[in-house]
Amino acid sequence: MSSPSRGKRAKSGAGRRIGVALGLGLLVAVAVIGLRSVGALERLELDVYDVLFRATRSEPQRDDRVVLVGVTEDEIREYGYPIDDHTLAKALEILSDYAPRAIGVDLYRDHAVEPGHDELRSIVLREPAIVMIQQLGGEGVPAVLPPPYVIGTSQLGFSDVVPDPDGAVRRALLAVSRGGVEGLSLSTLLALRFLAVEEISLHWETHAQSGAPVLHLGAQPILRFRRDDAAYVAEDDGGYQTLLDYRRGRAAYAHYSFGDLLSGGVPAGEIRGGVVILGAAAASLRDDHLTPFGRIHGIEHHAQVVSHLLDLGLGTEGQVRFLGGASESVLILVVALLGALLVVGSGSTWRGALAWAGGVGFVAAGGVIAFAMGWWLPLVPVALAWAGAGAASTGYIGFAEHADRRRIMELFGRFLDRSVADEIWRQRDAFLDGGAPAARKATITAMMVDLQGYTGASERLEPAAQMAWVNRYLDAMARIVGASGGVVNDYAGDGLMANFGVPLPRESEAEIARDARAAVDCALAMAAEMERLNAAWRTEGLPTCRVRIGLATGEALVGMMGSADRMKYTPVGDTVNTAARLESFDREGFAREEDERTTRILITRSTFERLGDAYEAEPLGPLALKGKQEEVWVFRVLALRDRGENR
């Protein structure tokens, strides 16, 4: 049963760890959020974003609604470039006969390319499914004018894209507003022509909370990209942009060449009722964009946007979603705090490292699963928050462990058996209070040992020999104390003070009794060792001595005692004083004893009552000890009964 004070100390230690963990987690979270806010993590987050796309969209999903017709290097060699209006008009006639819902021409026609300009103009104006393009341009990108005959009609869309800082295209520019005139992209117009058959249209609605206008495709709102959304920091958010969900790779669309179309090699059934995008597919024309799946042609980018909008309008797929600035910062903070708490709460460096490593895997797996479900979580800052908090916490644990172990070893390392020292280390939360051993009340067995005859010996020996002689004795006694499970607290000339029941807290009467027996066994072992030392000293011509030992079992106050410059861990109180009085009791009488005993062991009744019947002891009766108002029952231990050896 744990003592209340021990429980409080354990709670106090846990409270300190929690406080440190929260502090470390908060510092790491602030650092990560700060790095993210200035754009230091943007490139890395976008790279991971691309990896997530490739990991979760590895198998292309065929979209039979979209067919691509590309002008390849072969067509450029055969027809020249730009392809003349007559040949282009012929291609559009063939496509119109196949009855698609929409035809996108991703080729600039800012001027006539004779022959055939009137033919091209006629087929375009006759077939409302056809959409031509212009390039709006801006910031180093030149504008390209549209064919004059589609200006002001619904058959004109722009082909502009908005690249990220690394040049990759991850967003779709759907609409712009210039001079009060709203324009839609080629991809948006093609998707709207397809969805019109399903009675799904594009319209504006006011956001219920923010009051901002939001584009809706049928019943589905199109999430608008803002300059600081997700991983982005102060990016261009002009026009109406949305994050493009690249759900399909290059292999997901039927590809035909411009020559195949003219020669009748494109099956009409693949085009009927769908969307056709005709444009450049030759490397020399340099109409390509970098995407999470590598470089793709411009017509493939338009196909991606069309597929995205068709799925959104028909409700078959969602959009790339994210938590938003404040929520993402909260997530980073929570992860950092959890990481620090988990590692610090583990209580050891190796368990903390194991918990940290497991958390890294959990964070990575969670990010991939969330992305597969359409949520782009701030995986990089979350991982950094977890890793940073874990590393800082592991470092703290290592430092604290090193400091605590050094402190414990400084206090007890010279006197404790290794197993006892290890047990102190395991119980350090209950044992240490604020980095120092906690003061507590404990039931101990105190031991006082003194060497009788030291004064006479000191007069016969030179100082160096005298010091070697007494140290030989003290070293032998201290080793016996340590081997018996006791702790040597102090030396006083030729005497020493030891205790059993410290520094580890005793939880039960059985443990207290075990300490009492260990102390008596230690005293008997000292008696045997004293006989061996005397025999050796006689042989060496050195003085011999006798030993007085006092043992008392009872309650004591245990803690750090002394001045700020000189502290030691020791018990104080009546039990310790009683042991000292037993050791010094009738020293002259012991000196006059005529038997062969080299050691006298006196114990109190509280010690005697815990010994059982394994020891031979004689009662000396209630004795008046110096400084004690009441008489104390004293017993003299003679030997172990099962050995019958006289000590």
GIDAGI-V8046 format. One record per residue. N is the residue number from 1. RES is the residue in three letters. PSI is psi in whole degrees, 0 to 359 (NA if undefined). NEAR is the number of other C-alpha atoms within 12 Angstrom. Layout:
N;RES;PSI;NEAR
N;RES;PSI;NEAR
This chain:
1;MET;125;12
2;SER;143;14
3;SER;152;18
4;PRO;321;15
5;SER;322;23
6;ARG;318;29
7;GLY;320;24
8;LYS;320;20
9;ARG;320;29
10;ALA;318;25
11;LYS;322;21
12;SER;317;23
13;GLY;318;29
14;ALA;321;25
15;GLY;320;21
16;ARG;317;25
17;ARG;318;31
18;ILE;317;26
19;GLY;316;20
20;VAL;317;29
21;ALA;315;39
22;LEU;320;31
23;GLY;314;26
24;LEU;316;38
25;GLY;319;41
26;LEU;316;33
27;LEU;315;25
28;VAL;317;37
29;ALA;315;39
30;VAL;319;29
31;ALA;315;26
32;VAL;315;37
33;ILE;321;33
34;GLY;315;21
35;LEU;319;22
36;ARG;323;34
37;SER;336;25
38;VAL;7;18
39;GLY;9;25
40;ALA;338;20
41;LEU;359;28
42;GLU;311;31
43;ARG;315;23
44;LEU;319;24
45;GLU;321;28
46;LEU;324;34
47;ASP;316;26
48;VAL;324;27
49;TYR;316;40
50;ASP;319;31
51;VAL;319;27
52;LEU;321;36
53;PHE;312;36
54;ARG;328;25
55;ALA;327;22
56;THR;350;30
57;ARG;40;26
58;SER;329;21
59;GLU;111;17
60;PRO;138;20
61;GLN;119;20
62;ARG;129;20
63;ASP;99;28
64;ASP;357;24
65;ARG;344;35
66;VAL;132;43
67;VAL;138;44
68;LEU;135;45
69;VAL;115;43
70;GLY;141;39
71;VAL;109;43
72;THR;182;31
73;GLU;327;21
74;ASP;318;20
75;GLU;325;31
76;ILE;319;23
77;ARG;326;15
78;GLU;318;16
79;TYR;351;20
80;GLY;175;18
81;TYR;134;25
82;PRO;149;26
83;ILE;137;32
84;ASP;161;28
85;ASP;329;32
86;HIS;313;24
87;THR;320;29
88;LEU;319;42
89;ALA;321;32
90;LYS;317;29
91;ALA;320;38
92;LEU;327;41
93;GLU;316;27
94;ILE;313;29
95;LEU;320;44
96;SER;323;30
97;ASP;335;23
98;TYR;355;26
99;ALA;55;26
100;PRO;164;33
101;ARG;333;35
102;ALA;144;42
103;ILE;119;53
104;GLY;128;53
105;VAL;101;45
106;ASP;50;41
107;LEU;132;38
108;TYR;139;35
109;ARG;60;34
110;ASP;353;22
111;HIS;160;20
112;ALA;142;24
113;VAL;90;24
114;GLU;153;20
115;PRO;164;18
116;GLY;15;19
117;HIS;316;26
118;ASP;324;20
119;GLU;315;24
120;LEU;315;34
121;ARG;319;31
122;SER;313;22
123;ILE;323;31
124;VAL;314;37
125;LEU;335;25
126;ARG;332;19
127;GLU;99;28
128;PRO;347;26
129;ALA;342;38
130;ILE;136;42
131;VAL;125;47
132;MET;174;47
133;ILE;162;43
134;GLN;165;34
135;GLN;122;29
136;LEU;322;30
137;GLY;185;17
138;GLY;143;14
139;GLU;63;9
140;GLY;354;7
141;VAL;119;13
142;PRO;151;12
143;ALA;145;18
144;VAL;122;22
145;LEU;154;25
146;PRO;171;29
147;PRO;133;33
148;PRO;331;23
149;TYR;354;27
150;VAL;0;28
151;ILE;132;21
152;GLY;5;16
153;THR;174;23
154;SER;12;28
155;GLN;20;38
156;LEU;124;40
157;GLY;161;43
158;PHE;156;41
159;SER;7;41
160;ASP;147;37
161;VAL;161;42
162;VAL;102;36
163;PRO;154;24
164;ASP;174;28
165;PRO;332;21
166;ASP;7;21
167;GLY;352;20
168;ALA;151;27
169;VAL;113;36
170;ARG;357;37
171;ARG;155;43
172;ALA;127;46
173;LEU;110;40
174;LEU;324;44
175;ALA;152;35
176;VAL;162;29
177;SER;115;17
178;ARG;122;12
179;GLY;30;7
180;GLY;354;7
181;VAL;120;12
182;GLU;136;19
183;GLY;147;32
184;LEU;155;38
185;SER;163;39
186;LEU;314;49
187;SER;318;47
188;THR;315;48
189;LEU;321;43
190;LEU;317;48
191;ALA;321;45
192;LEU;324;44
193;ARG;321;35
194;PHE;314;37
195;LEU;342;31
196;ALA;327;23
197;VAL;331;18
198;GLU;7;18
199;GLU;39;15
200;ILE;127;24
201;SER;171;28
202;LEU;133;30
203;HIS;163;19
204;TRP;142;20
205;GLU;155;20
206;THR;130;14
207;HIS;132;16
208;ALA;327;10
209;GLN;310;9
210;SER;338;9
211;GLY;4;10
212;ALA;149;13
213;PRO;136;18
214;VAL;132;27
215;LEU;135;31
216;HIS;139;25
217;LEU;99;32
218;GLY;233;25
219;ALA;355;19
220;GLN;123;26
221;PRO;142;26
222;ILE;114;38
223;LEU;122;32
224;ARG;133;32
225;PHE;134;35
226;ARG;160;24
227;ARG;333;25
228;ASP;22;24
229;ASP;147;34
230;ALA;236;37
231;ALA;351;44
232;TYR;149;34
233;VAL;113;27
234;ALA;44;20
235;GLU;162;23
236;ASP;119;24
237;ASP;27;27
238;GLY;152;24
239;GLY;197;28
240;TYR;105;32
241;GLN;155;34
242;THR;150;38
243;LEU;130;40
244;LEU;124;43
245;ASP;99;44
246;TYR;81;47
247;ARG;348;44
248;ARG;140;34
249;GLY;188;31
250;ARG;325;32
251;ALA;0;23
252;ALA;355;25
253;TYR;146;34
254;ALA;127;29
255;HIS;132;36
256;TYR;156;31
257;SER;162;29
258;PHE;322;38
259;GLY;322;28
260;ASP;319;23
261;LEU;313;33
262;LEU;331;25
263;SER;4;15
264;GLY;19;18
265;GLY;4;18
266;VAL;120;27
267;PRO;129;22
268;ALA;327;21
269;GLY;333;17
270;GLU;338;27
271;ILE;328;33
272;ARG;126;25
273;GLY;7;28
274;GLY;202;38
275;VAL;130;47
276;VAL;134;53
277;ILE;119;52
278;LEU;128;42
279;GLY;194;44
280;ALA;137;39
281;ALA;23;34
282;ALA;136;25
283;ALA;327;19
284;SER;339;17
285;LEU;348;21
286;ARG;37;18
287;ASP;77;28
288;ASP;164;26
289;HIS;147;29
290;LEU;132;26
291;THR;175;38
292;PRO;338;35
293;PHE;18;34
294;GLY;196;23
295;ARG;136;22
296;ILE;157;29
297;HIS;160;36
298;GLY;320;39
299;ILE;331;41
300;GLU;324;42
301;HIS;314;48
302;HIS;323;51
303;ALA;321;49
304;GLN;315;47
305;VAL;317;41
306;VAL;314;46
307;SER;317;45
308;HIS;314;39
309;LEU;323;48
310;LEU;316;42
311;ASP;319;31
312;LEU;313;33
313;GLY;323;35
314;LEU;354;25
315;GLY;21;21
316;THR;340;13
317;GLU;159;20
318;GLY;206;28
319;GLN;168;35
320;VAL;116;34
321;ARG;159;26
322;PHE;165;31
323;LEU;327;23
324;GLY;159;24
325;GLY;301;23
326;ALA;318;17
327;SER;322;17
328;GLU;323;31
329;SER;321;32
330;VAL;318;23
331;LEU;316;31
332;ILE;316;40
333;LEU;314;36
334;VAL;316;28
335;VAL;318;41
336;ALA;317;44
337;LEU;317;37
338;LEU;318;36
339;GLY;316;48
340;ALA;317;45
341;LEU;319;39
342;LEU;315;39
343;VAL;313;43
344;VAL;321;45
345;GLY;342;33
346;SER;333;27
347;GLY;353;33
348;SER;159;29
349;THR;315;27
350;TRP;321;20
351;ARG;323;21
352;GLY;317;31
353;ALA;321;32
354;LEU;317;22
355;ALA;321;31
356;TRP;314;38
357;ALA;318;23
358;GLY;323;20
359;GLY;324;31
360;VAL;315;29
361;GLY;320;18
362;PHE;317;22
363;VAL;315;31
364;ALA;313;27
365;ALA;319;20
366;GLY;320;22
367;GLY;319;31
368;VAL;315;29
369;ILE;317;20
370;ALA;320;25
371;PHE;321;32
372;ALA;334;29
373;MET;5;23
374;GLY;6;27
375;TRP;122;28
376;TRP;97;37
377;LEU;155;39
378;PRO;72;46
379;LEU;318;45
380;VAL;306;39
381;PRO;327;45
382;VAL;315;44
383;ALA;320;39
384;LEU;320;36
385;ALA;316;45
386;TRP;311;46
387;ALA;317;42
388;GLY;315;37
389;ALA;320;48
390;GLY;316;46
391;ALA;316;34
392;ALA;319;36
393;SER;320;48
394;THR;319;39
395;GLY;320;26
396;TYR;315;31
397;ILE;314;35
398;GLY;316;25
399;PHE;315;17
400;ALA;319;29
401;GLU;315;27
402;HIS;316;19
403;ALA;316;20
404;ASP;317;29
405;ARG;320;29
406;ARG;319;18
407;ARG;317;25
408;ILE;317;35
409;MET;327;25
410;GLU;324;20
411;LEU;319;30
412;PHE;350;33
413;GLY;328;24
414;ARG;339;23
415;PHE;343;34
416;LEU;146;34
417;ASP;148;25
418;ARG;321;19
419;SER;324;17
420;VAL;317;29
421;ALA;320;32
422;ASP;322;19
423;GLU;322;22
424;ILE;319;29
425;TRP;320;31
426;ARG;329;21
427;GLN;23;26
428;ARG;331;36
429;ASP;319;36
430;ALA;336;33
431;PHE;320;38
432;LEU;146;41
433;ASP;106;28
434;GLY;30;24
435;GLY;354;25
436;ALA;153;28
437;PRO;133;38
438;ALA;137;35
439;ALA;138;29
440;ARG;162;33
441;LYS;139;28
442;ALA;151;36
443;THR;116;39
444;ILE;171;48
445;THR;112;54
446;ALA;142;56
447;MET;130;52
448;MET;131;46
449;VAL;134;45
450;ASP;145;40
451;LEU;112;40
452;GLN;128;33
453;GLY;1;25
454;TYR;323;26
455;THR;315;19
456;GLY;321;16
457;ALA;322;25
458;SER;332;25
459;GLU;337;14
460;ARG;344;18
461;LEU;150;19
462;GLU;156;13
463;PRO;313;13
464;ALA;317;12
465;ALA;322;18
466;GLN;316;23
467;MET;318;19
468;ALA;321;17
469;TRP;312;31
470;VAL;325;35
471;ASN;327;23
472;ARG;316;22
473;TYR;312;38
474;LEU;321;32
475;ASP;317;26
476;ALA;316;25
477;MET;318;41
478;ALA;321;36
479;ARG;323;26
480;ILE;319;32
481;VAL;311;39
482;GLY;317;33
483;ALA;337;27
484;SER;357;34
485;GLY;10;36
486;GLY;177;42
487;VAL;126;44
488;VAL;118;42
489;ASN;327;38
490;ASP;157;26
491;TYR;142;22
492;ALA;94;17
493;GLY;249;20
494;ASP;10;32
495;GLY;167;33
496;LEU;156;34
497;MET;129;37
498;ALA;161;49
499;ASN;147;50
500;PHE;131;52
501;GLY;3;43
502;VAL;155;45
503;PRO;351;48
504;LEU;135;41
505;PRO;139;39
506;ARG;133;27
507;GLU;340;24
508;SER;166;17
509;GLU;325;21
510;ALA;321;16
511;GLU;321;23
512;ILE;318;33
513;ALA;322;29
514;ARG;323;30
515;ASP;318;43
516;ALA;315;40
517;ARG;322;37
518;ALA;322;36
519;ALA;319;48
520;VAL;319;50
521;ASP;321;33
522;CYS;315;41
523;ALA;319;48
524;LEU;322;40
525;ALA;323;32
526;MET;320;39
527;ALA;316;37
528;ALA;319;28
529;GLU;325;30
530;MET;323;35
531;GLU;319;26
532;ARG;319;21
533;LEU;315;30
534;ASN;319;28
535;ALA;318;18
536;ALA;318;19
537;TRP;324;20
538;ARG;317;14
539;THR;324;12
540;GLU;358;12
541;GLY;24;16
542;LEU;160;26
543;PRO;150;29
544;THR;161;30
545;CYS;171;36
546;ARG;162;40
547;VAL;137;41
548;ARG;132;43
549;ILE;131;46
550;GLY;132;46
551;LEU;135;50
552;ALA;135;49
553;THR;130;43
554;GLY;187;38
555;GLU;142;28
556;ALA;159;29
557;LEU;123;27
558;VAL;131;32
559;GLY;189;29
560;MET;129;26
561;MET;151;20
562;GLY;192;13
563;SER;174;9
564;ALA;332;8
565;ASP;338;8
566;ARG;103;10
567;MET;150;17
568;LYS;154;25
569;TYR;118;33
570;THR;154;35
571;PRO;149;41
572;VAL;158;32
573;GLY;185;24
574;ASP;324;23
575;THR;316;36
576;VAL;317;34
577;ASN;321;30
578;THR;318;43
579;ALA;321;46
580;ALA;320;35
581;ARG;325;35
582;LEU;318;42
583;GLU;319;40
584;SER;357;31
585;PHE;128;32
586;ASP;51;21
587;ARG;328;24
588;GLU;321;13
589;GLY;319;13
590;PHE;322;27
591;ALA;331;23
592;ARG;354;14
593;GLU;138;15
594;GLU;357;9
595;ASP;184;13
596;GLU;2;17
597;ARG;131;27
598;THR;346;36
599;THR;137;38
600;ARG;128;46
601;ILE;111;47
602;LEU;135;48
603;ILE;159;49
604;THR;168;45
605;ARG;322;33
606;SER;329;32
607;THR;313;42
608;PHE;318;35
609;GLU;346;26
610;ARG;3;28
611;LEU;335;31
612;GLY;202;19
613;ASP;18;15
614;ALA;356;20
615;TYR;145;30
616;GLU;120;26
617;ALA;150;32
618;GLU;136;20
619;PRO;136;21
620;LEU;357;21
621;GLY;177;18
622;PRO;125;16
623;LEU;150;25
624;ALA;112;19
625;LEU;148;25
626;LYS;130;19
627;GLY;357;17
628;LYS;131;19
629;GLN;328;11
630;GLU;151;12
631;GLU;153;19
632;VAL;131;28
633;TRP;128;26
634;VAL;141;34
635;PHE;150;32
636;ARG;122;33
637;VAL;132;41
638;LEU;315;31
639;ALA;172;29
640;LEU;131;24
641;ARG;323;17
642;ASP;347;11
643;ARG;326;13
644;GLY;23;13
645;GLU;133;17
646;ASN;130;23
647;ARG;NA;33
